[in-house]
Amino acid sequence: MVRHQSEGSPMLLAVEIARPSTLAADWLRRTHAYAALGVGAFWTLEPRHAVLSVQERLDGQRFWRTIEGDAVFEASVPFPVRVVPSELSRSVVR
């Protein structure tokens, strides 16, 4: 989790590694919970299939996208980062 420096401020980013058996239920429940808490972005990695699901809040609206395999995801908020799902998945799935 990434937060502002001040205590009590909303999380900027939550990142989770999904369990295949609970992926759908967890995604729906956590998406709504994080949105209600004002979390800026929520990323879920499903390592077996190298899929990164991204939910972001921009200008008061929520946007979702899915990045798969060797596709590159580049974020600038809350910090610049480059993520390739297949590379992350190799480090998780053994």
Stockholm file with secondary structure:
# STOCKHOLM 1.0

chainA/1-94         MVRHQSEGSPMLLAVEIARPSTLAADWLRRTHAYAALGVGAFWTLEPRHAVLSVQERLDGQRFWRTIEGDAVFEASVPFPVRVVPSELSRSVVR
#=GR chainA/1-94 SS CEECSSTTCCEEEEEEECCGGGHHHHHHHHHHHHHHHTCSEEEEEETTTTEEEEEEEETTEEEEEEEETTCCEEECSSSCEEECHHHHHHHHCC
#=GC SS_cons        CEECSSTTCCEEEEEEECCGGGHHHHHHHHHHHHHHHTCSEEEEEETTTTEEEEEEEETTEEEEEEEETTCCEEECSSSCEEECHHHHHHHHCC
//
